[in-house]
Amino acid sequence: MDITTSTHNVDIVVVAMTGRLDALESAQVRALLTEHIEAGSHRIVIDLSAVEFVDSAGLAALVQAMKRSRSAGGDVRLVRPTDANAYRVFELTKFDQVFDIGDTAEDLVSGW
Amino acid sequence: MSELTVTSTYEGLRAIGPWLREIVEPLDDDVAAPLLARMELALQELGTNTVDHADSPDGSFVLRSTIGDDSVRIELRDRGRSTVDVSTIPTPDADEPQVRGYGMMIIEQLVSRLEYAHDGEHNVWTATFEIDHPASGPENSEH
């Protein structure tokens, strides 16, 4: 019998947001996510469950982080907004099929 | 008719949601809520486009609403440069995610009709949202 044990210490950052992820807030979100990525955290869970509104500028901040993370071997995973209207922009742009989206941050973290 | 002057900044766009809420207030809740959600996202995208590209000399744009029995019409009027040719806006490729360029794609899926005109001094966008009245009452019930 062969038994192999390996230990993985994976650096996963969970970022939780509330309120509106719109053109006004997107620069701040973009800067925060860039900071994490440049610090070497390429696996990021963004909890959008309490976000009430997302527009294309807010979406762009998430997409940019996702592309940079994936190119570094990581990913950006999203917790689905509870408010269906806040999720609508993902469906309209088909990014609901591009992002790995789950119902809780715990599920997304444990799946890594 | 209702009118709102919006400061042409991202912060200024935050005034649009509350204004739209007042417009749909006379409607029944089950009609108003989904209509408001469609209108707010579409107008946010249209407003962001204006902030980013129109470069209006007076630093603002004007929204006007007209509500009828079956539709709400919102007109966005700004004095910025005419930079928009809707026919030339590329549709993003779903297989190649890009960071920007989704605004018009989003708007077109939310409005019932979208028109653009440049009258010499103003860019004029007109977005029409049909009101989805739920079937109700004995005259609409199936027998």
Contacts between the chains, C-beta under 8 A, distances in Angstrom:
chain1	res1	chain2	res2	distance
A	20	B	14	7.9
A	22	B	10	7.3
A	22	B	13	7.3
A	22	B	14	8.0
A	22	B	44	6.5
A	23	B	10	4.2
A	23	B	13	6.4
A	23	B	44	7.5
A	23	B	48	4.9
A	23	B	51	7.3
A	24	B	10	4.0
A	24	B	11	5.6
A	24	B	13	7.1
A	24	B	14	6.7
A	53	B	17	7.8
A	53	B	40	7.4
A	53	B	41	7.8
A	53	B	44	7.9
A	55	B	41	6.5
A	55	B	44	4.8
A	55	B	45	6.3
A	55	B	48	6.8
A	55	B	106	8.0
A	56	B	45	6.0
A	56	B	48	7.3
A	56	B	100	7.4
A	56	B	102	4.4
A	56	B	103	5.0
A	56	B	106	5.8
A	57	B	10	7.8
A	57	B	48	6.0
A	59	B	102	6.8
A	60	B	99	5.0
A	60	B	100	5.3
A	60	B	102	7.7
A	63	B	97	5.9
A	63	B	98	7.5
A	63	B	99	5.2
A	64	B	99	4.9
A	66	B	97	7.7
A	67	B	97	7.0
A	67	B	99	7.1
A	85	B	37	4.2
A	85	B	41	7.5
A	88	B	37	7.1
A	88	B	41	6.6
A	89	B	41	6.7
A	89	B	106	6.4
A	92	B	102	7.9
A	92	B	105	7.1
A	92	B	106	5.0
A	92	B	109	5.1
A	92	B	110	7.5
A	93	B	92	7.3
A	93	B	102	4.8
A	93	B	105	6.5
A	93	B	106	6.6
A	94	B	94	4.6
A	95	B	97	6.9
A	97	B	94	7.6
A	98	B	97	5.2
